[in-house]
Amino acid sequence: MSSATGTRGESVTPANPAIDTVVDTADVTALLERGRAMSAPVLRAAVDRLAPPMDSVAAYHFGWIDAQGRPADGDGGKAVRPALALLSAEVAGAPAETGLPGAVAVELVHNFSLLHDDLMDGDEQRRHRDTVWKVHGPAQAILVGDALFALANEILLELGTVEAGRAARRLTTATRKLIDGQAQDISYEHRERVTVEECLEMEGNKTGALLACSVSIGAVLGGADDRTADTLEAYGYHLGLAFQAVDDLLGIWGDPVATGKQTWSDLRQRKKSLPVVAALAAGGPASERLGELLAADAKSTEFASFSEEEFAARAALIEEAGGREWTAEEARRQHAVAIEALHGVDMPAQVRAQLTALADFVVVRKR
């Protein structure tokens, strides 16, 4: 397994590598920082439009202030979506700034989904600190999430251009699919069996749709035609599936210090993620034993009090049944399909290289 490059001239091995590649993270970090730096002022201005206390609650969620309202320098996330939106504009031959309203809009929608997902999933930690619903209550998590979604569309539509209307349609379609995916995810938690196809459909909606929109919205704002935008969306959709496959690996085997979540976090939430579903579909003694345990778990009222050893035993069965390796291979496959989609669009060589580097980074990341 090749190592990933940490800084120029330095190599580090990623915690859960999904592809055999060398990633120059100095270049990728520069792309992510550009997306963060360009979008941050517009994002803050959008949040300032919210009525109190929603503005402060949103600021806490983004890591700008702590729970007491003091300025903070929190972890605002990877900023992959804004980076993709800015690159998307450059695909169309427009300046990166053209994609800025789209970059901010997709980031607002993404964070709308995080606020609601944390509440629905009962997650108490995100980015190494308490989630909004835990600090400010469920009502504020719902209201602020709704407000961020409204702001996303407001920022696009106030441009008043034909391209802005096209971009807003793509964003609302992606948001509807994202919500479909979350509904599927919740319903699957109460089913004993979910097929691999159902799981991939759910993850394509929940993660792939918004990443697909991210990498087309800047191009649309830059005047690209629908064929170009659709082809870019194919790249983003499959990149989203690769991203989620890696997320599923980290959700079971990720280091809590890196992920900011509890050990075995997806198992604690009874999620039917790809490793679990693939392991159950594999057959064999480990698969059958895992199925028996998960069926018993679904009927148990004492699930929350399970010991670390019990969760570790389920993780070991998933790995023994092949769920971990299958998911890593699926991440590699989806990554390859995403890169292949880029061949369908004419773009500057540097932009193509940057989109490829971002795709590589997504599937070798540690969190």
C-alpha positions, 0 to 999 in steps of 0.5 A: 500500500502506497503512503500519502504525502503529508507535506512536500517531501514528507509521507504519512500512511492514512488510517483507512486508505481505500486506494493505492495512490500517493496524494500531495496533501499540500496541493489539496490543502491549498484547494480546500483552504481557498474554498474555505477562505473565499466562502467564509466571509459570505457564509458569515454574512449570510448567518448574520441575516438570521434573527437572534438567537439563531445567528449565535446558534449557527455561529456555534455550529460553524465553530466561530464561537464557543458555547458561552458565545466567546470567539473560537477557532473551531473545526469547520469541516473539510470544506470539500464542497466549496472547493468543488464549487469554485473549481466547477466555475473554472471548468466552465472557463469562468473565474473561481469567484463566479462559483462563490454563491454556489459554494456558499449555498451548498455549504449551507445546505450541507450544514442544514443536513448536519444539524438535523441529522445530529438530532435524529441520530442522537449524535452528541459530538461533532468536530470534537465538541457537543452538537447544537441540539445538545448545547442549545436544544432540539428546537434550535437545531431544527430552526437553524437547520431550516434557516440555513436551507432558506438562506442557501436558496436566497443567496442564489436567487438574489443574483437574479440571473438565468444561470442562478435560476438553473443553479437553484433548481439543481440545488433544490433537487439535490436537497430533496434527494438528500432528505430522501436518503436520510429518510431511507437511512432512518427506516433501515435502522429498524429493518433486520436486512437491507440489500447492498443495492438499497444501501447504495441508493440511500448513500447516493441520495444522502451523500452523492447528490449534494457532492454532485451538485457542488461540482456542477453549480459553479459551472452552471453559474459560469454559463456551462450547458446542461450536458457539461453540468450533468457530466460533472454531476456524474463525477460528483455523484460517484465521488460521493459514493466513494466518500461515503464508503470511506465514512462507513469504514471510519464509522466502525473502525475510525480513531475517535481522536481523528473522527471526533465521534465515539468508538463503533459510532455507526454500530451504536446507532444500529446503522445499516452501513455498507460494511454491515450490509455487505457482511450480512450478504456474504454468507458463511458462519461469521455472516450468520452469527452477525445476523443473529446478533443484529436481529437480537439487538433490534429487539433489545431494550438494553442496547444502549448499555452494551459494553465496548467488548460487545460492539468490538465483537460485532465489528470483528464479525463484520470484518471476518465476513468480508464487509470491511474489505468489500467496502474498501473495494467499493470505494476504489471502484466508485473513485475510478468511475468518478475519474472516468466521468471527467474524461467527458468534459473539456477543461483546463489541464490544471483544473482536471488535475485538481479535481483528480487530486481532490478525489484521491484525497477523499478516499485516503482521508482519516476523518 
